[in-house]
Amino acid sequence: MARKALKEKQKKKPKFSTRKYNRCKICGRPRGYLRKYGVCRVCFRELAHQGKIPGVKKASW
C-alpha cells in the first residue's frame, strides 16, 4: 500500500509535465500500472478474477 502522503502528492499538478506519473486508482501502487484500465497489475488480476472487468476472462483455470 502506498503512503497517504505519496497519494496526495501525486494528485497535485506537477510544475513540469515530465514529472507526472500514474498510480493505481484502488491501491495507489505506482508500478505495474495498466493505462487502459487505470489500475495496477495486482488489482487488475483480482478484478478480472471476480468478473468485474467486462471482456476480460482468465486464460486458464
PyRosetta script that sets phi, psi and omega in degrees:
from pyrosetta import init, pose_from_sequence

init()
pose = pose_from_sequence("MARKALKEKQKKKPKFSTRKYNRCKICGRPRGYLRKYGVCRVCFRELAHQGKIPGVKKASW")
pose.set_psi(1, 140.0)
pose.set_omega(1, 179.0)
pose.set_phi(2, -78.8)
pose.set_psi(2, 148.1)
pose.set_omega(2, 176.8)
pose.set_phi(3, -68.6)
pose.set_psi(3, 148.0)
pose.set_omega(3, -177.2)
pose.set_phi(4, -60.0)
pose.set_psi(4, -38.7)
pose.set_omega(4, -179.3)
pose.set_phi(5, -61.8)
pose.set_psi(5, -39.1)
pose.set_omega(5, -179.6)
pose.set_phi(6, -70.1)
pose.set_psi(6, -36.2)
pose.set_omega(6, 177.5)
pose.set_phi(7, -63.7)
pose.set_psi(7, -44.2)
pose.set_omega(7, -179.2)
pose.set_phi(8, -67.1)
pose.set_psi(8, -39.7)
pose.set_omega(8, 179.5)
pose.set_phi(9, -61.9)
pose.set_psi(9, -38.2)
pose.set_omega(9, -178.3)
pose.set_phi(10, -69.4)
pose.set_psi(10, -28.0)
pose.set_omega(10, -178.5)
pose.set_phi(11, -70.3)
pose.set_psi(11, -26.4)
pose.set_omega(11, -179.9)
pose.set_phi(12, -69.1)
pose.set_psi(12, 148.2)
pose.set_omega(12, 178.1)
pose.set_phi(13, -74.3)
pose.set_psi(13, 125.3)
pose.set_omega(13, -178.8)
pose.set_phi(14, -72.5)
pose.set_psi(14, 155.4)
pose.set_omega(14, 179.6)
pose.set_phi(15, -65.0)
pose.set_psi(15, -37.3)
pose.set_omega(15, 178.8)
pose.set_phi(16, -121.5)
pose.set_psi(16, 141.7)
pose.set_omega(16, -174.1)
pose.set_phi(17, -64.8)
pose.set_psi(17, -25.6)
pose.set_omega(17, -179.0)
pose.set_phi(18, -73.6)
pose.set_psi(18, -12.0)
pose.set_omega(18, 178.6)
pose.set_phi(19, -85.6)
pose.set_psi(19, -5.4)
pose.set_omega(19, -179.6)
pose.set_phi(20, -73.4)
pose.set_psi(20, 140.5)
pose.set_omega(20, 175.1)
pose.set_phi(21, -145.3)
pose.set_psi(21, 159.7)
pose.set_omega(21, -175.3)
pose.set_phi(22, -95.7)
pose.set_psi(22, 146.4)
pose.set_omega(22, 174.5)
pose.set_phi(23, -132.0)
pose.set_psi(23, 151.3)
pose.set_omega(23, 177.1)
pose.set_phi(24, -61.4)
pose.set_psi(24, 135.9)
pose.set_omega(24, -179.5)
pose.set_phi(25, -70.0)
pose.set_psi(25, -22.7)
pose.set_omega(25, -175.9)
pose.set_phi(26, -92.6)
pose.set_psi(26, -56.0)
pose.set_omega(26, -173.0)
pose.set_phi(27, -107.3)
pose.set_psi(27, -14.6)
pose.set_omega(27, 178.4)
pose.set_phi(28, 88.5)
pose.set_psi(28, 8.3)
pose.set_omega(28, -178.7)
pose.set_phi(29, -67.5)
pose.set_psi(29, 129.7)
pose.set_omega(29, -178.5)
pose.set_phi(30, -85.8)
pose.set_psi(30, -18.5)
pose.set_omega(30, -177.5)
pose.set_phi(31, -105.9)
pose.set_psi(31, 155.2)
pose.set_omega(31, 179.8)
pose.set_phi(32, 69.4)
pose.set_psi(32, 33.9)
pose.set_omega(32, -175.9)
pose.set_phi(33, -85.1)
pose.set_psi(33, 131.6)
pose.set_omega(33, 177.0)
pose.set_phi(34, -103.3)
pose.set_psi(34, 110.0)
pose.set_omega(34, -175.4)
pose.set_phi(35, -60.3)
pose.set_psi(35, -40.8)
pose.set_omega(35, -176.2)
pose.set_phi(36, -59.3)
pose.set_psi(36, -34.4)
pose.set_omega(36, -176.4)
pose.set_phi(37, -106.5)
pose.set_psi(37, -17.0)
pose.set_omega(37, 178.3)
pose.set_phi(38, 76.3)
pose.set_psi(38, 18.2)
pose.set_omega(38, 179.5)
pose.set_phi(39, -133.3)
pose.set_psi(39, 166.7)
pose.set_omega(39, 178.4)
pose.set_phi(40, -81.5)
pose.set_psi(40, 171.4)
pose.set_omega(40, -177.1)
pose.set_phi(41, -63.6)
pose.set_psi(41, -34.2)
pose.set_omega(41, -178.6)
pose.set_phi(42, -68.1)
pose.set_psi(42, -49.4)
pose.set_omega(42, 179.6)
pose.set_phi(43, -66.9)
pose.set_psi(43, -36.8)
pose.set_omega(43, 178.2)
pose.set_phi(44, -59.7)
pose.set_psi(44, -44.1)
pose.set_omega(44, -178.7)
pose.set_phi(45, -64.0)
pose.set_psi(45, -42.2)
pose.set_omega(45, 178.9)
pose.set_phi(46, -64.3)
pose.set_psi(46, -45.1)
pose.set_omega(46, -179.6)
pose.set_phi(47, -65.8)
pose.set_psi(47, -39.2)
pose.set_omega(47, 179.2)
pose.set_phi(48, -65.7)
pose.set_psi(48, -39.4)
pose.set_omega(48, -180.0)
pose.set_phi(49, -65.8)
pose.set_psi(49, -34.4)
pose.set_omega(49, 179.0)
pose.set_phi(50, -80.6)
pose.set_psi(50, -9.7)
pose.set_omega(50, 179.1)
pose.set_phi(51, 80.0)
pose.set_psi(51, 24.1)
pose.set_omega(51, -177.5)
pose.set_phi(52, -91.5)
pose.set_psi(52, -5.8)
pose.set_omega(52, 176.5)
pose.set_phi(53, -108.7)
pose.set_psi(53, 112.1)
pose.set_omega(53, -177.4)
pose.set_phi(54, -66.1)
pose.set_psi(54, 137.9)
pose.set_omega(54, 178.0)
pose.set_phi(55, 86.6)
pose.set_psi(55, -0.6)
pose.set_omega(55, -179.6)
pose.set_phi(56, -114.8)
pose.set_psi(56, 129.8)
pose.set_omega(56, 175.7)
pose.set_phi(57, -137.6)
pose.set_psi(57, 157.5)
pose.set_omega(57, -177.3)
pose.set_phi(58, -70.7)
pose.set_psi(58, 137.8)
pose.set_omega(58, -176.0)
pose.set_phi(59, -72.0)
pose.set_psi(59, -36.1)
pose.set_omega(59, 179.9)
pose.set_phi(60, -143.0)
pose.set_psi(60, 153.2)
pose.set_omega(60, 179.8)
pose.set_phi(61, -112.5)
pose.dump_pdb("model.pdb")
